[in-house]
Amino acid sequence: MSHAPPSTSNASLSSAPSVGDAMHETPIIFAFEIMGDGAGRDIFGPEVSRLLADDRLAWAHLDANHADTAAWLASEISYLDDIVIEALLAEETRPRFVPVNDGVLLILRGVNLNANADPEDMVSIRMFVDSRRVVSLQKRSLRAVADIQSKLTKGSGPKNSSDLITQLMGLLFARMAPVAADLSDVMDTIEEYILDGADSLDREQVLGIRKKAIALKRYIHPQRDLVIQMMESKPALIDEIGYRRLIEAHDSISRVIDELDAVRERAHIINDEVTNQLTERLNKNMYALSVIAAIFLPLGFLTGLLGINLAGIPGAENPAAFAIFCAMLVTLVIAQILLFRKLKWF
């Protein structure tokens, strides 16, 4: 049975409209007062700064690419120290968890499910969270953020800061699982293609899958370490329900990492198998050529020897000499074949 070579296209990863795609007049993409019952009230303008400063829980989500974001942070939430602001605005980030006073600085990454993007080109979200305020920034849109925004609008969102952090982490990690599963499915198809006796395979395709798995794990693995760090430090911000959600998040991201490791190992094994098949095919061809050369070597010697134009060639005056010589050559070939079979050369 033959198959067409499998494809690694990401077309199956459809993308949905997300927040923050258009440039806003202000750095704020959206802001909510989190009411404590799962609902969120949209807030705008000066009310954002006022709620971020008082005892009511508010969430402001900003566009890190906006020209006024740094100035807004410096003027509106001056209680954040320079180190936190620099981390929120950094061009290059990696997953981080840093306790800051009674809050935490969090930098997380999610798979890139935007249109015409590669999932392994992961998107970061930078957050400062304490019991009374959440300030988050993004350079590119994340569906998990849009999900939390939608939940707050519908009244089924986070009730406090702990809920917001752990729900966001759960949504980020949940979207990683299908991407890893897609890579695993492609590997299944390639393995079936190999086992069905395919005579050719694009090795660049296998290498591409392995590169994707490596790129994903590069940013996913540190996030498992981040979750472990949060579980061990037990910040006061995280309540009992949030702690249980962290356990689930750790289990979820661990499964993703295990699957990515399996994809990498399978890609390595398949690459070795393809190499072995090519080597075996080459060895068989070389073996066949060697046997043919061994058979024709004495024939070539004899014909060359009798083809010289010198006196004394045996049978030169005998009309039947050519037929006799051909019969001798056939007999020699048969004798060689029998000898090779006895020696188990073929």
C-alpha positions as CSV (number, residue, x, y, z in Angstrom):
1,M,0.0,0.0,0.0
2,S,1.3,3.4,-0.9
3,H,0.7,6.8,0.7
4,A,1.4,10.3,-0.3
5,P,4.1,11.8,1.9
6,P,2.6,13.3,5.0
7,S,2.3,17.0,5.5
8,T,3.2,19.2,8.4
9,S,0.9,22.1,7.5
10,N,-0.6,24.0,10.3
11,A,-3.7,24.7,8.4
12,S,-5.7,22.7,11.0
13,L,-4.8,25.3,13.6
14,S,-7.4,27.8,12.7
15,S,-7.2,31.3,14.2
16,A,-9.9,33.4,15.7
17,P,-10.1,37.1,16.0
18,S,-8.3,38.3,19.2
19,V,-7.9,41.4,21.2
20,G,-5.3,43.9,20.5
21,D,-5.0,43.4,16.8
22,A,-5.7,47.0,16.0
23,M,-3.7,50.0,17.4
24,H,-5.6,51.8,20.1
25,E,-5.5,55.5,20.9
26,T,-4.3,54.7,24.4
27,P,-2.1,51.8,25.5
28,I,-5.0,50.2,27.2
29,I,-6.6,47.4,25.1
30,F,-9.2,46.7,27.7
31,A,-9.8,47.1,31.5
32,F,-12.1,45.5,33.9
33,E,-13.2,45.9,37.5
34,I,-13.4,42.3,38.7
35,M,-16.6,42.2,40.8
36,G,-15.8,39.0,42.8
37,D,-18.7,36.9,41.5
38,G,-17.2,36.0,38.1
39,A,-18.4,39.1,36.4
40,G,-16.3,42.0,35.2
41,R,-17.3,45.6,34.6
42,D,-15.6,47.5,31.7
43,I,-13.8,50.5,32.8
44,F,-12.3,53.4,30.7
45,G,-10.2,56.5,30.9
46,P,-9.3,57.9,34.3
47,E,-11.3,55.3,36.1
48,V,-8.7,52.7,35.2
49,S,-6.0,54.5,37.1
50,R,-8.3,55.2,40.0
51,L,-9.4,51.6,40.4
52,L,-5.8,50.3,40.1
53,A,-4.9,52.5,43.0
54,D,-7.8,51.7,45.4
55,D,-8.9,48.5,47.2
56,R,-11.1,47.2,44.5
57,L,-9.6,44.6,42.1
58,A,-9.0,45.9,38.6
59,W,-7.3,44.5,35.6
60,A,-5.7,46.6,32.9
61,H,-4.4,44.9,29.8
62,L,-2.0,47.0,27.7
63,D,-0.4,46.9,24.3
64,A,3.3,46.7,24.8
65,N,3.9,48.0,21.3
66,H,2.1,51.2,21.8
67,A,4.3,54.3,21.9
68,D,2.7,55.6,25.1
69,T,2.8,52.4,27.2
70,A,6.1,53.2,29.0
71,A,4.9,56.7,29.8
72,W,1.5,55.4,31.0
73,L,3.1,52.9,33.3
74,A,5.4,55.5,34.8
75,S,2.7,58.0,35.4
76,E,-0.4,55.9,36.3
77,I,1.1,53.1,38.3
78,S,4.2,54.7,39.8
79,Y,4.1,52.4,42.8
80,L,5.7,49.7,40.6
81,D,9.5,49.9,40.9
82,D,11.7,50.4,37.8
83,I,12.8,46.7,37.7
84,V,9.2,45.5,37.4
85,I,8.4,48.1,34.7
86,E,11.6,47.2,32.7
87,A,10.6,43.5,32.9
88,L,7.1,44.3,31.7
89,L,8.5,46.3,28.7
90,A,11.5,44.1,27.8
91,E,11.9,43.2,24.1
92,E,13.0,39.7,24.8
93,T,11.5,37.7,27.6
94,R,11.6,34.2,29.1
95,P,9.2,32.6,31.6
96,R,9.7,34.2,35.0
97,F,8.1,34.2,38.4
98,V,9.4,36.8,40.8
99,P,7.7,37.7,44.1
100,V,7.4,41.5,44.5
101,N,6.3,42.8,47.9
102,D,2.8,41.3,48.3
103,G,2.4,40.6,44.6
104,V,4.2,38.7,41.8
105,L,5.8,39.4,38.5
106,L,4.8,36.7,36.0
107,I,6.0,36.3,32.4
108,L,4.3,33.4,30.6
109,R,4.2,32.2,27.0
110,G,1.5,30.6,24.9
111,V,1.5,29.0,21.5
112,N,1.0,31.4,18.6
113,L,-2.4,30.6,17.0
114,N,-2.7,33.9,15.1
115,A,-3.3,33.8,11.4
116,N,-0.3,32.7,9.2
117,A,1.8,32.2,12.3
118,D,3.8,29.1,13.5
119,P,2.6,27.8,16.8
120,E,6.2,27.4,18.0
121,D,6.7,31.2,17.6
122,M,5.4,31.5,21.1
123,V,3.7,34.7,22.3
124,S,4.5,36.2,25.7
125,I,2.3,37.9,28.3
126,R,3.9,40.0,31.0
127,M,2.0,40.6,34.3
128,F,2.2,42.2,37.6
129,V,-0.4,40.8,40.0
130,D,-1.3,41.5,43.6
131,S,-4.5,41.2,45.6
132,R,-5.9,44.5,44.3
133,R,-4.6,45.0,40.8
134,V,-3.5,43.2,37.7
135,V,-1.5,44.9,35.0
136,S,-0.7,42.8,31.9
137,L,1.0,43.6,28.6
138,Q,1.2,41.8,25.3
139,K,3.0,42.4,22.0
140,R,0.9,40.0,20.1
141,S,-2.6,38.7,20.8
142,L,-3.2,35.6,22.8
143,R,-6.4,33.6,22.7
144,A,-6.2,32.7,26.4
145,V,-6.4,36.5,27.2
146,A,-9.4,36.8,24.9
147,D,-11.0,33.9,26.7
148,I,-10.6,35.5,30.1
149,Q,-12.0,38.7,28.8
150,S,-15.0,36.9,27.3
151,K,-15.6,35.0,30.6
152,L,-15.7,38.2,32.6
153,T,-18.1,39.7,30.1
154,K,-20.4,36.7,30.5
155,G,-20.1,36.6,34.3
156,S,-18.2,33.3,34.5
157,G,-14.6,34.7,34.8
158,P,-12.1,34.9,37.7
159,K,-13.3,36.1,41.0
160,N,-10.0,37.3,42.4
161,S,-6.3,37.6,41.5
162,S,-5.5,34.0,42.2
163,D,-8.4,32.9,39.9
164,L,-7.1,35.1,37.1
165,I,-3.5,33.8,37.3
166,T,-4.4,30.1,37.5
167,Q,-7.2,30.3,34.9
168,L,-4.9,32.0,32.5
169,M,-2.2,29.5,33.1
170,G,-4.6,26.7,32.6
171,L,-5.9,28.1,29.3
172,L,-2.4,28.7,28.0
173,F,-1.3,25.2,28.8
174,A,-4.5,23.6,27.5
175,R,-3.8,25.2,24.0
176,M,-0.3,23.7,24.0
177,A,-1.6,20.1,24.1
178,P,-3.4,20.1,20.6
179,V,-0.2,21.5,19.0
180,A,1.9,18.7,20.5
181,A,-0.7,16.2,19.5
182,D,-0.7,17.5,15.9
183,L,3.1,16.9,15.7
184,S,2.6,13.4,17.2
185,D,-0.2,12.7,14.6
186,V,2.2,13.7,11.8
187,M,4.8,11.3,13.2
188,D,2.2,8.5,13.2
189,T,1.6,9.1,9.5
190,I,5.3,9.2,8.7
191,E,5.8,5.9,10.7
192,E,3.0,4.3,8.8
193,Y,4.5,5.6,5.5
194,I,7.8,4.0,6.5
195,L,6.3,0.7,7.6
196,D,4.3,0.4,4.4
197,G,7.6,0.1,2.6
198,A,7.8,3.6,1.2
199,D,10.8,3.9,-1.1
200,S,11.3,7.6,-0.5
201,L,10.8,10.1,2.3
202,D,11.6,13.8,2.6
203,R,14.1,13.8,5.4
204,E,13.8,17.6,5.6
205,Q,10.2,17.0,6.7
206,V,11.2,14.9,9.6
207,L,13.9,17.4,10.5
208,G,11.3,20.2,10.4
209,I,9.0,18.3,12.9
210,R,11.9,17.8,15.2
211,K,12.8,21.5,15.0
212,K,9.2,22.4,15.9
213,A,9.3,20.1,18.9
214,I,12.6,21.6,20.1
215,A,11.4,25.2,19.7
216,L,8.2,24.5,21.6
217,K,10.0,22.7,24.4
218,R,12.5,25.6,24.7
219,Y,9.7,27.9,26.1
220,I,7.3,25.3,27.6
221,H,9.8,23.5,29.8
222,P,10.8,26.6,31.8
223,Q,7.1,27.2,32.5
224,R,6.9,23.8,34.2
225,D,9.7,25.0,36.4
226,L,7.8,28.2,37.0
227,V,4.8,26.3,38.2
228,I,6.9,24.2,40.5
229,Q,8.5,27.3,41.9
230,M,5.1,28.8,42.5
231,M,3.9,25.6,44.2
232,E,6.9,25.5,46.4
233,S,7.0,29.2,47.4
234,K,3.2,29.3,48.0
235,P,2.7,33.1,47.6
236,A,0.0,34.5,49.7
237,L,-1.7,35.7,46.6
238,I,-2.6,32.1,45.6
239,D,-5.5,30.6,47.6
240,E,-6.3,27.0,48.2
241,I,-8.4,26.6,45.0
242,G,-5.6,28.4,43.0
243,Y,-3.0,26.0,44.5
244,R,-5.1,23.0,43.3
245,R,-5.3,24.6,39.9
246,L,-1.5,24.9,39.9
247,I,-1.3,21.2,40.5
248,E,-3.5,20.6,37.5
249,A,-1.5,23.1,35.4
250,H,1.7,21.2,36.3
251,D,0.2,17.9,35.3
252,S,-1.1,19.4,32.0
253,I,2.2,21.0,31.0
254,S,4.1,17.9,32.0
255,R,2.0,15.8,29.6
256,V,2.8,18.3,26.8
257,I,6.5,18.2,27.5
258,D,6.4,14.3,27.6
259,E,4.7,14.3,24.2
260,L,7.2,16.8,22.8
261,D,10.1,14.6,24.1
262,A,8.4,11.5,22.4
263,V,8.1,13.4,19.1
264,R,11.8,14.3,19.2
265,E,12.8,10.8,19.9
266,R,10.5,9.4,17.3
267,A,11.8,11.8,14.7
268,H,15.4,10.8,15.6
269,I,14.5,7.1,15.3
270,I,12.7,7.6,12.0
271,N,15.7,9.6,10.7
272,D,18.0,6.7,11.7
273,E,15.6,4.2,10.1
274,V,15.6,6.2,6.8
275,T,19.4,6.4,6.9
276,N,19.6,2.6,7.6
277,Q,17.2,1.9,4.6
278,L,19.3,4.1,2.3
279,T,22.5,2.4,3.6
280,E,21.0,-1.1,3.1
281,R,19.8,-0.2,-0.4
282,L,23.3,1.1,-1.3
283,N,24.9,-2.0,0.2
284,K,22.7,-4.3,-1.8
285,N,23.4,-2.4,-5.0
286,M,27.2,-2.5,-4.3
287,Y,26.9,-6.2,-3.5
288,A,25.1,-6.9,-6.8
289,L,27.7,-4.9,-8.7
290,S,30.5,-6.7,-6.9
291,V,29.1,-10.2,-7.8
292,I,28.6,-9.2,-11.4
293,A,32.2,-7.8,-11.5
294,A,33.5,-11.1,-10.0
295,I,31.7,-13.1,-12.6
296,F,32.9,-11.1,-15.6
297,L,36.4,-10.6,-14.4
298,P,37.8,-14.0,-15.6
299,L,35.7,-13.7,-18.7
300,G,37.2,-10.4,-19.5
301,F,40.7,-11.7,-18.8
302,L,40.2,-14.7,-21.2
303,T,38.6,-12.7,-24.0
304,G,41.3,-10.0,-23.7
305,L,44.0,-12.6,-23.7
306,L,42.7,-14.4,-26.8
307,G,42.0,-11.1,-28.6
308,I,45.6,-10.2,-29.1
309,N,47.0,-10.3,-32.6
310,L,50.0,-12.6,-32.0
311,A,50.9,-15.9,-33.6
312,G,50.2,-19.0,-31.6
313,I,46.6,-18.2,-30.4
314,P,45.0,-21.6,-29.7
315,G,42.3,-22.6,-32.2
316,A,43.1,-19.9,-34.7
317,E,43.0,-22.4,-37.6
318,N,40.0,-24.4,-36.2
319,P,36.5,-23.3,-37.6
320,A,34.8,-24.6,-34.4
321,A,37.1,-22.8,-32.1
322,F,34.7,-19.9,-31.5
323,A,31.9,-22.2,-30.5
324,I,34.2,-24.2,-28.2
325,F,35.4,-21.0,-26.6
326,C,31.8,-19.7,-26.0
327,A,30.9,-23.1,-24.4
328,M,34.0,-22.8,-22.1
329,L,32.9,-19.3,-21.0
330,V,29.4,-20.5,-20.2
331,T,30.8,-23.5,-18.3
332,L,33.0,-21.1,-16.4
333,V,30.1,-18.8,-15.5
334,I,28.1,-21.8,-14.2
335,A,31.0,-23.0,-12.2
336,Q,31.4,-19.5,-10.7
337,I,27.7,-19.3,-9.8
338,L,27.9,-22.7,-8.1
339,L,31.0,-21.7,-6.2
340,F,29.4,-18.4,-5.1
341,R,26.3,-20.2,-3.8
342,K,28.5,-22.7,-1.9
343,L,30.4,-19.7,-0.3
344,K,26.9,-18.1,0.4
345,W,27.8,-15.0,-1.5
346,F,24.2,-15.0,-2.7
